Amino acid sequence: MKKKVILIISILAIIIILFIVLKNKPNDNNVAENTIEKNDENVIEEIKSQVNATGNTSIYQVVEEYDGRQIIQVKPNVQFDTAFAGILKEGVPQDNEIENLLNSRPNKNGIWISKNSREKFLELLKENNIENYKINEDGYLMSQEENNSSENIQKLNNAIKSDKLYIIDINGTSYIRDDISGEIVEYPFEEMDPFQAVDVYQNESNIIIEITTNEMQKLAKEEILKVVLQNMEIY
């Protein structure tokens, strides 16, 4: 009987010891993640040298591709701020003026339209049989169609009432940082692909939707608005 008791106690003791050891064992994944996080700057510098990137290290982040290969890209928030500064300046912003430009950014949620795009956006709505909207003095789209059953109007109203800020600019061009040089360059997405309706940038709950001017008339007005509203639903 005593032997059975001793055996049971021994087994329990072994189980307890194993439990304690396993509980205190470092998580390999956490260790790897922490190592990568601590050495991020070193990893970035190494990848920069491999691809001859010359941008400031602080603008980059490490991204792992589907095959496990690590690459660097400009941080999304840096691209967003650069694109937004370009919209506010209506041209290529310089490094030393981005902060000042962003001080005048809209600070409320809803749909905000850049100064040079307001008439164009209202025209786009009218061409899609949406007329009872206006843009207030702060640049925000205002709805007078609360009870309309139109799907497009409902989507617009949802975006207006959302807890997000949608920044609309109809220019066909975005101003972004080049992934290699880090320099601010013009990205003429419409010229490169006249069938591309929008170019989108996001920083948390702020979304830039840069819309094609459709100068070459490759897209129907209905198609352009559809893509814009789809992006308002996605982001």
N, C-alpha and C positions, 0 to 999 in steps of 0.2 A: 504493500500500500504506500509505504514511504517512498519507494522508488518511483511510483506513478506520480506522486505529488511533486517530487523533485524534478521529474521529467517535464511535467506541465509548467512548473515555475521556470525551468530553463528555457523552454520554448517561448513562453511569454516574454522573458527577458530579452531573448534574441530578437523577437518581433519589435519590442520597444526600441532596442538599440538601432535596428534597421530603419525604423520610422524616423528616429532622431537624425540619423546620418543622411537619409534621403531628403528630409525637410531642410537641412542646412546646406545641402549640396548646391553650389552655384548653378544657375540656369545657363546652359551653354549659349542659348539664343540671346539672353539678356547681356551676357558677357560680350558676345560678338557685336550686338547693337551698340553697347556702351563704348566698345573699342572703336567702332566706325565713327560714332558720334564725336569721341574725343580727338580722333585723328582726322576728322573731316578736312581740316585745312591742309594737312599734309597730303591727303588723298587728292584733294583738288589740285594742289600744286603739281603733284606727280602727273595727273591726267593732263593738266595744262601743258606741261612740257612735252608730253607725248603727241599732242595735237597742235602744238605751237600756238595755243591760245594766249592772248596778251591782256585780256580784261582784268580788272581788279578782282582779286580772289574773293572779296566780300560779296560780289554780285552773283556768284555761282552756287549751285548745289549739286550733290552727287546723285545720280539717278541710275537705277539698275534696269537694264533692258531685259527682254523676255529670255534671252539666252544666258543671263547672269553677268553679262559684261557691264562694267561700270563706265558711265560717261558723265560729263558735266553739262549743265545747261543753266541759262540765266534763271534766277529765282522768279516764280510767277508774280510775286508781289512787286519785284523790281520792274518786270515787263509791264505790269499793270500801271504802275506809277509813271513810267516813261510814256506809255500810250496815252494816258490821261493828260499828262502835261502837254503832249503834242496837240491834243484836242483843244485844250484851253488856250494854247498859244496860236493854234491854227497854222502850225509849221513845225519844223524840227527843233525840239527844245535842246538847250545846252545843259551840260551836267550841273553847272553852277546856278541855274535858274529853276530847276525842277521843284525844289522845295518851296520857293516863293510862288510859283505857278499853282501848286497844289493847295496853297493857303486860301485860294479863292474857289476851291471845289465846292459843289453843292453838298449840303450836309443833312438833307432829309431823304427819306425813302420815297419810292415811286418811280416814275419815268421822267428822267431829265433829258432834255434835248439841247445839243450845243447851239450856240447863237446862230451860226450860219446854216443850220440844218432845220430850223423850226418851220419855215414855210414849206420846205421840201417834204418834211414828215407829214404835215397836215395835208399836203397835196397827195402823198402816197395813201393816206387814209381815205381821202375823197375819191380817189381812183378805185378804191375798194368799197365804195358806197358807205363809207363811215364819215359822217359830217358833223355830228354834234359834239365836237371836242374843241378845246382851245388850249393855248399854252399861256400860263400866267407870267407875270413879270419876272419871276425867279427861274423861268425856263422849264417848269414842270407841266406835264400833260394833265389836263383836268377833264373829267367826264361829265357829260350831261345826259348820259344814256344808261341810267341805273337799272332800268327794268327791261331793257331790250334783250330779246332771246337769241340774237345773233351770236354764234360761237366766237367769232373774232372779237366782238365787243366784250363779251364775257371775259375772254383772255386778257384783253387790254385792261379792263377794270380790275381783274385779279392782280395784275402786275402793279397797277396804281396803288392798290390797297395793301400790297405785300410789305413784308419787313425787309425788303431788299431795295437797292438803288440800281436802276437800269440806266446806263448812260448811252444815249443814242447820238451817233454822228454819221452823217451821210457824206462821205468823202472819197470812198474807194481806196483809201490809203491809211496805213497805220504807221506810227513812229515807234520803233522798238530798238532794243539793243541787240547787236550782232553777237551770236554765241561764241565766236572766235575772238574778235577784236574787243568786244564789250562796248564798241562805239555805238552811238545813237544814229540809226539809219532810217531811211524811208522804206517802208514795205508796201509797194503798190499792188496789193493783192488783186484788185480788179483788172489792172493791166496785164498781170501774169495769168489770170484766169477769169475772163469775162463772165463765166458761168457760176462763179463763186458769189453768193449773195451777201454773206457777212463774214467778218473776222471778229472773233470773240476773245476777250481777256477777262479773267476773274481774280478778285482778291477778296476772299471770304464772301460777304454778302453784297459786294459791289461788282457789277458786271458791265463791261463795255461791249456794246454791239455796234461795230463799225459796219455801215451798210454801203453796198455798191451804189454808185451814181447811175449805173445801167446805161452809160453813155452809148454803148454799142448796141443797145436794145436786144441783148441776148436772153433776157429774162422777162417774163410777164410780171406786171405789177402785183397780181394775185400771188404769184410764186414768191416774190420778195417778201411780202407781208407775212406769208405763211411761215417762211424760214425765221423771220424775226420773232414771231409769236412762239414758234417751237422752241427757240432758244430761251425765251422768257419762261417757258415751262420747265426746261431742262435745268437751268441754273437757278 
